[in-house]
Amino acid sequence: MQMYNVYVNKKLLRIDKKLDSNFDLKVNYSGIIQLESLIVDLENEKLNSVLLVNDNPEGVLDDFNEIGEVRIASGGKVRNIMDEILFIKRDGVWDLPKGFVEEGESLEQGAIREVEEETGISELRIIDELKTTYHTYRYKGKLVLKVSHWYNMKSDFNGQLIPQIEEGITDVKWLEKKGVELALENTWENIKLLF
């Protein structure tokens, strides 16, 4: 079974079968109460990184359902004909467009819809699946684990990009290599995993 990197703010909670020495805290998983406590410690910056060791990493990930809500999202790393990458800025942080998958939608359909809604782009096509990322946040005091499925996409769109202001997006830009490097200095850890 695979391991999972779950980002709590910019702090890493790894769930894995194997022990690794590069963590502030390494513990054998003992249950939901421990998981909840470790998340709070990461949120409050008492810890920078935690390794939870368990023979069933997927089962530990499933335990998030017991302490909060798991929400499924999808989005895209979009390239244009000049090999620039489409970025959005939300709350002062560079990000890639993504959002929650609606009932009855496939992950791919949700990814295309969300990228279009957040950026005003069209003519999108999925090239292949990129990866899945995991991060937590609080919504109305409740813990949410956001599972984001990412796709490599292409578009020949050359019209005006329109940020979805009602979603807190203030800017949408095509960035060339140097611009991407600068954006990655002000983004979330799970977005860095896509480059």
N, C-alpha and C positions, 0 to 999 in steps of 0.2 A: 504494500500500500504506500501511497505517496505521503510526503510531509506537506504541511500547510504553514505558510507565513501569513499571520493575521496582524495587520497594523492597527494599533490603538493609538490614535493621534499619529505621532511619528515614531512610536516605540514598537518594537517587534515582539510578538508572541509567536513562537514557533511550536508547532505540534508535530512530533516526530517519534519514530521508533528508536532512533539512534541518539546516543549522548554526544554532545558537542561542547567543547570547553569555552567557546567564545560568547558566553552569555553571563549576565549579572547573576542570574538565578537559574539553577537547573534542578528540577524536581520531577519525581514520578507522579503521574496524574492520580489524584485520589477522589475526584468527583466534582460535582457542580458547585458546591460551596467554595472549594479551592479555586475553581475557574473564575467565579465571580469576584472573589477577593483579589486575585492576581490582576484582573482587568482594572479594578479600582486602583490598585497600586500603580499600574502603568499610567492610568489617566491622571493620577495625582503626582506623577513623576517621582515616586519613591523608587521605582525601578526603570531602567532603560531597555532591558531585554530579558525575556523569560523563555526558557526551553521547558516545555511539558513533554515528558517522555511517556509513551504509552504504546502498547502493541497494536492498538486500533485507532490511529489518528483520525480517521473519518468518524468514528464513534464519538470522539471528543468534540469534533466540529459540530456534530449533531446535537450535542448538549447545549449549544447556544440557544436552541429552541426552548430550553427549560428556563433560561435566565433572561431572555429577551425575545426579539423578533428577528427572523432571517428574511432578508429582502433580496430578490433576484433582479439584477440590472444587466444591461449590455450596452456596448458602445464601440467606438471605432478609432483606430489610428489611421487617419485618412491622408493619402498622398495625392497630389495633383500631377499634371503632366510635366511640371518642372521639378518634381521630386521634393516639393515642400510639404510640410506636415501641418495639418489643421489643429490649432490650439484654441481653447477658450480661456477666459479669465473670469473666475468666480471668487468673490470675497477676497480679491487681491492676490489670488494664487492661480498660477497657470495649471491647466488641467486638459484632459481630452474629453470630448463630448460623450456622455453616457446618461442613462436614466433607467428607471424601473420598467420592466417588461409588463405589459398589460395582459389581463386574462384573455386567453385564446390566441395570443401572439407567440410565434416561435422566438427563440433568442435572436436569430438573424433579423427577423422582421422588426423586433424591438430595437435592435442596434441601429438599423437604417432609419427608423422613425425618429428615434431620439437624436441622432446626429443631425437630421434634417431640421427638427424643431429647435434645437439649441443653436444652430449656426446659420440657418437659411439656405444651406447648400442643397443641391439636387444632383441627379445623374450619378448616384452612388452605386457601386457594386462591390460585393464582398469578394476578396481574393482568397483568404483562408482564415482559419481560426488562429488567434495569437496566443492567448493564455487566459487564465482566470485569476483574479486577484481578490483579496479579502481585507476588509477594514471595518472597524467599529466606529460608532458615534452614538450620541445620546439624542433622542427626539422626545421632547416633553418628559424628560427624566428617565425614559425607558431606553435600555441598551438595544441597539440595532446592529446586526452583522450584515454588512452589504457584500454580497457575492456578485462580482462584476465579471461578465464574460466579454472578452475583447476580440475584435476582428480587425485584420488588415483590410483596408478598403482603398479604392481608387475612385477618382472623380475627374471628369473633364470640365467641371463647372468653372466658369470664369466670371460669374456675376457678382453682385454685391453680397457680402456676408452680413448677416443680421443677428446680433446677439439676442437671445431670449431673456429680456430684461426681467420678466416676471419670475424667472428661475434664478435670479441673482447674477446672471452672466452680463458682464459689462464690456467685454471685448471678444472679438473673434479674429484670428489672424492666421494666414499661411506663413510659416516660419521656415527659413532656409537653415542649413546646418548650424551656423553660428547662433542664430536666433533660438534654435532648439536647445543648444548647449546652455544658453542664458536662461531659458524658460525652465530647464531641469534643475537650475539652482533655486528656483522658487516654485516647487511643486510638491506633491505628496509622494511618499516613499513607494506606494504601490504603482504610481505612474512611472517612476524611474525603472521599475522592473520590465516595462514594455519596450525599453530602448537598449 
